[in-house]
Amino acid sequence: MKRWEIALCFLVFLLMLSVAAEGRDLSTGTTVLLSDVGADAL
């Protein structure tokens, strides 16, 4: 992966994490988001 792709994924992850923290159980949101980000990265 290129450096900007990693940075972009990280920023999106942080954004999603903040949304998940507001709306859902944090652990559940984190698990779902990690799988989503992992799928996008691959």
C-alpha positions in Angstrom: 0.0 0.0 0.0 1.1 3.5 -0.6 1.7 5.9 2.3 -1.3 8.1 1.4 -3.6 5.1 1.2 -2.6 4.0 4.7 -3.2 7.6 6.0 -6.6 7.7 4.3 -7.7 4.4 5.8 -6.5 5.6 9.2 -8.5 8.9 8.9 -11.6 7.0 7.8 -11.2 4.6 10.6 -11.0 7.4 13.2 -14.0 9.1 11.7 -16.0 5.8 11.7 -14.8 5.1 15.3 -16.1 8.4 16.6 -19.5 7.7 14.9 -19.6 4.2 16.3 -18.8 5.5 19.8 -21.8 7.9 19.6 -24.3 5.5 18.2 -23.3 2.0 19.2 -21.4 -0.2 21.7 -17.8 0.7 21.1 -16.4 -2.8 21.0 -19.0 -4.0 18.5 -18.4 -0.9 16.3 -14.7 -1.4 16.4 -14.9 -5.0 15.3 -17.2 -4.2 12.4 -15.1 -1.3 11.3 -11.8 -3.2 11.5 -13.3 -5.9 9.2 -14.6 -3.2 6.8 -11.3 -1.4 6.6 -9.4 -4.7 6.2 -11.7 -5.7 3.3 -11.2 -2.3 1.6 -7.4 -2.4 2.1 -7.3 -5.9 0.4 
